[in-house]
Amino acid sequence: MFVCICNQVTDNQIRQAVAEGATSLNALSNELKVGTCCGKCKSCAKNIMRSALQENMHIQTMPGGNTPVLSPV
């Protein structure tokens, strides 16, 4: 689904960017240009990013078995 109509950014592109290391809305904006025009997509993009980060936490394990903690974005 399109999240940012202005720059034709989809939820899958956001999830892929998170999988490649994006952890903030600024990182997504720099990479995908999401939220850089009208800004109406920022909250949706942030929600998708947070969801993707949480999903990735289940996949990734840290040395010593520690569980990563999400910090506010």
C-alpha atoms as one frame of an Amber mdcrd trajectory, in Angstrom:
protein
   0.000   0.000   0.000   1.160   3.528  -0.642   2.066   5.399   2.525   3.514
   8.532   0.920   1.607   9.529  -2.183   3.832  12.556  -2.849   6.945  10.381
  -3.252   5.293   7.044  -4.116   6.654   5.242  -1.016   5.039   1.942  -0.022
   4.866   0.112   3.286   7.073  -2.619   1.801   9.769  -0.067   0.989   9.651
   1.186   4.584   9.910  -2.372   5.919  12.857  -3.050   3.614  14.621   0.128
   4.756  14.156  -0.943   8.381  15.537  -4.391   7.550  18.568  -2.617   6.075
  19.122  -0.574   9.243  16.830   2.458   9.273  15.713   3.115  12.848  14.250
   6.623  12.722  11.866   8.711  10.680  14.815  10.911   9.699  16.630   7.873
   8.296  13.526   6.896   6.318  13.155  10.459   5.045  16.793  10.558   3.932
  16.604   7.199   2.198  13.066   7.135   0.791  12.012  10.814   0.955   8.923
   9.764   2.938   7.336  12.718   4.728   9.398  15.359   2.945   6.585  17.056
   0.986   3.215  17.594   2.661   4.057  15.527   5.766   0.641  13.889   6.129
   2.211  10.416   5.886   4.659  10.818   8.781   2.518   9.205  11.480   1.646
   6.224   9.272   5.287   5.822   8.218   6.377   5.945  11.873   3.815   3.277
  12.834   4.986   0.980  10.038   8.615   1.558  11.036   7.891   0.709  14.682
   6.016  -2.422  13.652   8.899  -3.490  11.401  11.421  -2.830  14.183   9.416
  -5.006  16.568   9.152  -7.777  13.975  12.899  -7.610  13.361  13.588  -7.886
  17.096  12.059 -11.354  17.032  14.375 -12.345  14.203  17.607 -10.799  15.461
  19.416 -12.007  18.530  22.089 -10.115  20.363  25.314 -11.612  21.750  24.821
 -13.062  25.207  21.102 -13.595  24.582  20.191 -10.030  25.523  16.904  -8.718
  24.193  17.127  -5.408  22.322  14.976  -2.586  23.657  13.139  -0.129  21.413
  13.706   3.489  22.261  11.145   6.170  21.413  11.444   7.598  17.905
